[in-house]
């Protein structure tokens, strides 16, 4: 029996999601059955997509297909190669975990509203992302891109009775469509040089690959496309939609948006810069690298200041996208200077972090959803001690915190370590500017990694350790089996990718070979699966299995020492420092934990601190209690977007004078228009 080709499996994967979106309204009267059926088929489709993506990356063989739909002279062109297969694998893998998780999570939404529309747009969202990865012409790409954008817009504002959700969805849709217009303009430039505008053939990616594009026009096309994709990816300063949309969206949607939708945007940058047209200027890579550095440092700095758990995770996604862009910018610089092996190293670091971030950020958002599901609370100031109430969630959330903090043996360490290895090799780049940028970039990357560890020490300590800070008694309890299963699967994948990176890099080798002409498989696997030697063993090596074994032995030994004999561990009251009557409010909270860095980096932030007396009838000297409040605002919003918003409203107010309700004025407008047309005709 002949197995279907990976492209055929990938196409049917997207088709299953579309069919489920169409069929779901027929089950609207049976909400529980709708959830079971929809997410069962979602799991099946994701398994199929995982097979398709993994197979095509393993083989390295590109497949194409033409669908006789679309425009008369421009049908839909589909292509699945190693690059799209890699991102197809990421999307399907996290989609599988989130779909398992959604069996329990979406059932919890039934207490507030029907979920038919949610299921419809969830399936369309998954289909849109997968179709973007398969598109091989600009027309089909933009249709799929809009399907992904519009469906995610409706998911963000699913709880549309909330003003916060409606505002977040509007900002997201606005920035997404501005980005889509710049991408379309870039495709228009490339299509014009590919075949002119007499036919639609120039809109195929194959025609763009063979086009002869002048350097100036190539740079314009790259900047336009990069702006559009960076807006979707959440790169600073186009990131402002991200910390608004993620807190408003349901947590499983946040996991998909942060985990894979941002990576679809990264895919667009990689596809253009490494495949559709060659890198013709060194500053392309410098631009990507610099914006990546700014995003990494500022993203984690803003994350540290947050008290809303989901908003913190959203800003952390800005940081991790910055890390991806740093490695991608290095890869572009190496590629421009024909240093193909080093380009493969930097590109591997970037793509590996795409995979890693999808899994650990998906895990963390699922964990945040479990916490919200149990406590009905997003504010970390009103949490604490959840490790006693939700022990399994605490354990898997700890795995996500270790991974995002780039600590071994989890996967986040491997990709950031590879990024540092690429920086260590960057001294071979010519030019004084690049020689200055490389050590500065490495230092900023190290700073971002250190602040990330501090950020998630804060998150885990405030949320799970200590005592409950909220009002009344804590009523939280462990989530259902489906939600825990989704989180456990993601945590296991984070650990496996950290322990066996050599096998994963060997599998990814076809991607870097296709894009840079070089691969890391020979050097990375020179000492077998046990040791990772990205360039050579003489320069650097890392053994995930050995690190994992040592950590496991230490943990086991500590457990045996402290729990093998009775009486070794004694429990007693917490020392109260000589002050009786300690309360839960006296614990460190999220705001106090971030105070030192708030003082150090205060010039980069907009900080508003207020102290108000609780009893306004008493003088300040006789107050018993004060309320202290601190707000950290995004400076980018007030520099770029706030003035633009005010200008638009000013123009709108003055433009209303043109519409005053008098028929004589409207007739005058028509007369003036006719006169102008006659004059210029």
N, C-alpha and C positions, 0 to 999 in steps of 0.2 A: 504494500500500500504506500502510495506517495504522499508524504506530508505536505500540507499547504506551505507556500513560501512565507517568510517572515513579513513581507509587505502585505500579503493577503490577510494574514492573521492580524496585523496592525490595523488594516482597514476595517475588518469585521469587529475589532475591539471598539473603534470609534462608532461604528454602526450600531452596536448593542446599546451604547449610551444614548444615541439619538432615538432609537426605538423605545427605550424605557422612558425618555422624556415625553414622547408622543402618547405612550400607553398609560402613563401615571394618572392623568385626569380621569380615566375610566374607573380607577380604583379609589376615587376620592371619598366615596361613602364608607370605605373600610380602611381606616387610617392605619391600624395595626398591621393588617395584611399588606398594605402598600409599602410600609417600611421594610417588612421582611422580604418581600419580592424584589423591591427596587435595589436594596443593598446586597441581596444575594447575587443578583445579576451584575451588580457593580464589582463584587469580589471576583466573579467568574471572568468578567471583561479585563480586570486588572491582571489576573493570572495570565490570560492570553497575551496582553500587552507586554508583560514581563518576559514571556517566552520570545516574543517577536523582537523586542529590543536587545535582549541578551544574545540571541542567535545572530543577529546581523552584526553586532559588535564583534562577536567571536569569529565570524567568518570574514569580516571586512569587505564583503561583496555588496555593492550598491544595487538596488532594484528600483525600477521605475514602472509607472502605470499611468495611463491616460484615461480619464473618465469623460465620456461624450456628453457632458453637461457644462453649464457655464454660459459664456458668450458664444455666438456662432463661430467666430474665428479664434477663440481662446478657450479651449476646454480646460478642465481641471487637470493639472499635472501633479502627480504624486511621486515622491522619491523617498526611499529609506536607505540611508547609508550609515556608516559607523558613527558619525556625529549625531545625526538625528536619532539613531538607535540608542545611543548612550543616554540622551535626555528622555527618550521614550521609556527606557528602563527606570530612570529616576521617577518620572511621573507615575508610572504603573506601580512601582514598589511602594511609594508613599500613599498612592491612591488605594492600594490593597489594605494597608494598615488603617487608614482613616475610614475606609468603608466598613471594616470589622468594628471599629470603634463606634461608628455611627449607628449601628444596630441599637445600642443602648442610649447614645446621646440624643438622637432625634426622637426617640420614644419619650424622653424627658420634655421635649418641646411641646408635646401634645397637651400638656397641662395648660398651656397658654393659648394655643391656636392650632388650626389645621396645618399640616405640613405638605400638602399637595404641591403648592408652588415651590416650596423648598426642594422637594425631590426633583421636580421638573428642571429647575435651574441648576441644581447640583449635577445632574446628568449632562446638561448642555455645557456646563463649565468644563467637565472632564473631556467631553468630546471636542470642544473648542481647542483646548490645550494640545490634545493629541493630533488634531488636524493641522494646527500650526506647524508641528514638527514634521509632518509628512508633506506639506505644501512645497511644490517645486516651481511655482510661478507667483508673480506679485499679486495677481488678481485673487487667486484662491487663498494666498497667505493673508491678505487683508480681510477677506470674508471670515476666515477662521479666527483671525485676531479680534475682529469685532464681536464674533460669537462668544469668545472667551471673555471679552471686556463687559459686554452688556449682561451676560448671565451672571458674572461675578458682582456686577452692580446691584442686581436684584437680590442676590444673596446677602450683600452687605446691609441693605435696607430691608431685610426680611422682617425685622421687628419695627415696622414702619410707624408705629405709634410713638416711637422715641424720636425727639428732635435731634438728639445726638446722632442716631443712625441715619436720618435723612440728610443731615448736614455732611456727615462723613461720606455718604454715597455720592452726593453732588460733587464734592471736591474731587473724589476719586474719578468720577466719570469725566469731569472737566479736564483734568490733567491727562487722563488716558487718551482722550480724543485729540487734545493738542499734540500729544506725542504721536498718535496715529497719523495725523496730517503731515508731520515732518517725515515720518517713515514713507508715506505715500509720495511725497516730493522727492525723496532720495531714490525711490524706485523709478519715478518718472525720468530723472536725470539718467539713470543707468539704462533704462529702456530706450531713451532717445539715442544714445550712443551705440546701443546693441543692434538696433535695426531701424532706427528712425521711427517716425510716428505714422508711417503709411500703413503699417500692419501691426497686429498685436503680438507678433512673434518675439519682439524685443522684451516683452514682459516675462518671458520664461527665464528662470535662473540659468538654464543652460546657455541661452543667448548672451546673458550678462557675463557669464564666465569667459566667453570668447571675445568680448567686445574690447575695442581699443579706446580707452578713456583717458583724456588729457589729465595731467597731474592736478591741475587746479580744480577741474570739475570732479575728479575723484575725491579730493579733499572736501569739497562742498557736500557731496553725497554722503561721505563718511560722517561729517559733523551732524548733518540732518538726521541720518539714521541713528547715530549714537545718542543724540538728544532724545529721540522718540523711545528707543529701547531703554535708555537710562531712566527716563520718567517712569516707565512701567516697573523697572527693577528697584526703584527707590534710592537712586544715587543722589547724594546731596549736590546741588540745592533743589532737585526735583522730587524730594522725598516726602513732602508735606502731607500727601494723602495717606501715607502708610500708617503713621501713628494715630490717625483718625479712623481709618477703615477697620483695622484689626480689632480694636476694643469693641467696635459696634457690631461686627459680624459674629455669627455663631462660631464657637471654638473650632469645630471641625472644618469650617470654611477658612478660618484664619490659618489653620495648619496647612491647608492646600495652597492658599494664596501665598503665604510666606515660604512654604517648603518648595513648591514647584512652579507657581505662576511667575515668581521672580526669576526662576531659572529659565523659563521659556524666553524671557527678555534677554537674559545672558546668552542663550542660544542664538538669538538674532544677531547680537554683536559678533559672536564667534563665526557665525555663518558668513556674514558680510566680510569681516576683516581677514579671514583665513581661507575663504573658499570662493566667494562670488567675484571679488576683485582683489588684486594684490595690494599690500601695504606699500604706498609710494612715498611716505614721508615719516621721518623718525618721530615727529611731534605727535603723531596719532597715538603711539604707545605712551609717550610722555603725558598726554592729556588724560588717557585712561588711568595711568598710574597715579597722577596727582589727585584726580577726583576720587580714586579709590582710597588714597591715604587720608584725605579730608573726611570721607564717609566713615572710614574705620574709626578714626579718633573721635570725631564729633558724635557719631552714632552711639558709641558705647558711653561717652560722657553724658549725653542726654539720657541714655538708659539708666545710668546710675542715679539720676535725680528723680526718677519716677516713683510714684507710690501705687499707681494702677498696674497690676501685674501684667495684663495683656498689652498695655501701652509700653511697658518696659521691654517685653519680648519683641514688640514691633520695632523699637529703636535698636534693639540688638540685631534684628534682621538688617537694618541699615549698615551696622558695623560689619556683619558677615558678608554682605554684598560688596562692601568696600574691600575686604580681604580678597574676595574673588577677583575684583577689578585690579587690585595690586598685582596679583600673579599674572592676570591677563595682559596688563600693560607691559610687564617685563617680557612676557612671551612675544608680544608685538615688537618690542625693541630688539630682542635677540633675532627674531625672524627678519626684520629689516636689514640687519647687519650680517645676515647669512650664517648665524651661529645656530644651526638647526638643532643640535643636541641640547643646547641650553634652552632653546625655545620649547623643545619637547618637555624638558624638566619643568619650566614655569607653567606651561599649558597643562601638564599633568596635575600640578599643584592646584591650579584654578578649577579644573574639572572635578578633581577629587573633593575639593571643598564644596562644589555644587552638590555632589552626592551626599557628603557628610552633613552639610547644613540642612538639606531637605529632611534628613532623618532626625537629627537631634532637635531642630526647631519644630518639626512636626510633633515630635514626642513632647516637647515643652508646652506647645499650645494644647495638645490633648490633655496634658496634666493640668494646665490652667483651666480647661473646660471641666475636668473632674472636680477641681476645687470649687469652681463657680457652681457646679451642679449640686454640690453637697453643702456649701456654706451660703450660697446666693450672695457672694461678696467678691469684689475685684480689688478693693482697697487693701493693700498689705498692712496698713496701720491698724486694721481691725481683724487681723489674723494672728496665728501663733499656735504652737503645740499640736499641729495637725498630724505629726508623726504618730501620736498615740491613737488618733481616731482613724487615720487612713494610712496604715503602715505600708501596704503594697504601692499605693500611689507615691508615698514618700520615697520608696526605694527606687522606682523607675524614674521619678523626677530627679533624684540625685544623680542617676546615670546621665540624664540629659544635661544637668548642670556641669558635671565633670567633662562631658563631651564638648559643650559650647565653651568651656574654659580652657580647652586645648590641653587637658591633662591626660597622660597615658594611664591605662592602656586603651582609651577610647579613641574614636575615629577623628575627632577634631584635632588631636595632637599631630596626627600623621600629615594632614594637608598643610597645616601651618608650619610644621617642620620642613616640609618640602619647599614651601614658600621662602623660608629663611635660607635654605640651601641654594635656591635660585639667586637670592640677593648676594650670597657669599661669592657666587660666580660672576656677578655683574661688573667686577673690576675690569673685565676684558672689553667692555663697551668703550668705544672711542668718544672723545670729546670731554671737555671739562665740566659741562653742565651735567652730563649723565654720571660722571664720576663723583660729583657732589650729591646728586639726587639719590644715588644708590645707598650710601651709608645713612643719609637722612631718612630715607624710606624704611630701611631696616630698623632704625631706632624708633620711628613712629609705629611700625608694626609691632615691635616689642612692647611699646607703651600701651597700645590697644589691647594686646593679649593680657597684660598685667591687669589693666582696668576691667577687662571682661571677667577675669577670675574674681576680682573684688566684687564686681556687680552680682555675680551669682552666689558668692558666699553670703552676701546680703539677702538675696532672694530666699535661699534655702533656710538661712538662720531665722529670718523674720517670719516666714510662712510656716515652717514645720517644727522649729525648735522653740524653746521657751514655753510660755503659757499663752492661753487664749487672751487676746486683747479686745475682742468685740464685746458688744452689749449682751448681758445675760450669759447663760450657759451655752457652751458650744454644742450644737446639735449635729455636727458633721458626722458622716459615716462613709464607709468604703463604697465605691461605686459598683455597678453591676459587672457581671462576667465579661460581657462584650467590650465594654470600655477598658477594662483592665487588660483584656487580651490584646487589643490594639496597641496599648502602651507597652506591654511586655514584648510584643513583636518588634516594635521600633527600638526599644532598648537593647534587645538582643542583636539587632542589625548594627547598632552603633558600636557595640562591643566587638562583633565579628569583623567589621571594617577596620577597627583599630588593632586587632590582634593579627589579622592576616592581610596586611596591605600589599604584600608582594604579589599575592595571587590576583588581587583586584587590579593592580597596575599592569600586570601581564595581560589581563583581559582587555584593559583600556588601550593597549599598545597600538591597535589598529587605528584608533582615533587620531593619536598624535602623528602616526606615520602618514595618514591621509592628509593632515593639515600642515605639518611642518617638514615632512620628508625624513623624519628621524623618530626613533622610539627609545623607550627606557627599558624594555623587557630584558635585553641582553645584560645590561649593567645592573639593573635592579635585582635580577634573579641569578646573578653570578654565583652566589653562595646558597642557592636554593630558597625554599619558602621561609626558612627560619630567619634570614637576615635580609634587610632592605638596604641596598647600596645604590642610591639613585644615580651617582656619577661614577664613583669608584670607591672601593673599600678603603683606600688610603685617605680619602677626603672625609667621608662620613658614613656611618652605618647605624641601623636601628633594628632591634629585634623585638617585635611586638609579642610573640609567644613567650620569650624569656621574661620580659617585663611583667606580663600577665601572671606567669608562674611564680615569680618572686613576690608580687603583691598578694597573690592567693595564699602562698605559704605563710607570709607575715600575718595576714588576717586570721588564718586558721590557728597559728601558734598563739596569737593574742587571745583568741576565743578559748583555746584549751587551757591557757594559763589562768584566765580569770573565771572560767565557768566549770572547770573540772572538779574543783573542791568546794564544798559548802563553806560559807563563811568568809571566803576571800573577798567577795563583793559585799559591802555593807551599805545599806540605804539609811540616810538620815536627813533631817531637815536642812534646807539650804541656809548657808551662813548669811545672816542679815546685816553684817557689817556694824553691828552694835545699834542699829536703828530698828526697833520693832514696828510691826505693821506694814511691811512691804506689800505693795499691790502690783497687779499685772501691768498697770500703767507706768510703772517705774522701769520697765524693760527698755532696752534700745529698740527703736523702731526704724522704719525705712528712712525717714527724714534725717534722724540723728546719725545713722550709719553713713550717710552721704555727705555730712557736713564738712569734714576735712577737705575733700575734693571740691566741694562747692566753694570753699574759701580760696583754694589754690587756683582754680580755673574760672573764678567768678567773672573775669573780664570777657570770657568767651560766651557767657550766658546772660540772659535777662532774668534777674532774680528780684522777686517782690516779697519782702518779709513784713508781716504785720503782727503786732501784739495788741490784743484788745482785752480790757478788763471784763470779767464775767458779770460783775455787779456795777452797773453804770451809775448807781445812786451814791456810791462811795468814792472818796478821793483815791488817787492812785496809791498813796502811801499806806492806805488801810485795806487794800484789796487782799483777799485770801487766795484768789485764783485768777490766772490770766490765760487767755487763749492765744497760742502762737501758731501762725500760719505762714507757710512759705510756698511760693509758686515759682517754678522755673519754666520760662517761656522759650520757645524756639526762636532764636535770633534770625534765622533765615526767613521765617514767615514775616517778621516785621521789617526786614530789609528789602525783600523782593516782592512779596505777595500782598502785604497790607497796603503799600502805596498804590499798587496796581488796582487793587479792589476799590480803594477810595477814588481813584481816577475814573474807573468805569462808572461808579455811582454818580460822580459829578457830571460826567457826560450824559448819563441817562436822565438826570434831573433837568439839565438844560435842553436835552433833545425833546422832552415832553412839550416844550413850548411850540414845537412844530405841529402838534396835534391838539388843537384847542376846541374841536367840535363844531367849527363853523364851516358850512358847506362852501361858502365863497372862497375861503382859504384853500380848500382842497381843489376847487376848480382852477384856482390860480396856479397851484402846483402842476396840474395837468397841462395848462396852457404853456407854462414855462418849459416843461419837458418837451412838448411838441415843437416849440420854437427852437430849442437846442438841437433836437434831432434833425429838423429841417436845415439848420445852419450847417451842421457837420455832415449831412448826407451829400 
